[in-house]
Amino acid sequence: MTRPRQVPEQFILINRRCTQRQYRLRPDDETNNNVLYCLGRAMQTYQMEVLMLSVRIRCTSPVFRSSRRDVSLSA
């Protein structure tokens, strides 16, 4: 299979499972600020726009839009 083609104005969904199927992020001010900082840092670094952040019981899923072709995200 060939590598995915990078297209401008693409939408990127990142799905991250929590460790050992346990959700360890507490809904408090410190955790919320840390998540917002990480998203803001990713937006600046990769010139992306966060469209949605879904936090569920066992995973978090941010959706980004990128205007660049050379975006390579690895988790």
N, C-alpha and C positions, 0 to 999 in steps of 0.2 A: 504494500500500500504506500502511496506517495505521502509526503508530508502535507499537512493542511496548508492551504493557500491563505496568505494574509491579505485581507481586503480592507480598504479604508471604510470607515463608518460601520465597522462590524460590532456585533453584540457578543459579549463574553459572559458566560455563566460559570462561576467557580463554586463547586460543591465540596465542602470540607466537613468530613465526619469528625465527631468528637472522639477523644481517646477512650478506648475500652467501652464504647457505647454509653458513656456517661457524660452528661452535659455539665461541665464544671463552671460555666460562666454564670455568676449570680447577677440578677437584674438590679444592680446598685449604681450609684453615680460614678464610682471609680471605674467599674467595668465598662459602662457606657462611654465614658470619656476615652478609655483606651481603644475601644473599637472605632470610635470616630476619628481618633488620631491616626490609627493604622489605615483607615480608608482614605483620609485626607493625604497622608504621605504617599500612598499608592497613586492617588489622583495626580499629585504633583510630579512624581517620578516618571510615570508612564503616560502623562498627559491624557488621562481618561476622565470620564464622567460617570459617577455612580448613579444608576437609574433606580435601583431597588436593593434593599437588603432584607432577606428573609431569615429570621432566626427561629429555628424549630427545635423540637425536643432533642434530636440527635445530630443535627447538622446546621451549619450556617451556609447561606447561598447568596453572595452578592452578585448583582448583574451590572456589568460595566459596558460602556460604549467607548470605542477607541476610534480616533481619527487618524491614527498612524498605521503604517503597513508593517513596521518592524517590531511589533509588540510580541514578546514571547514571555508568557507567564508560566512559571513552574512553582509548584508548591512542595 
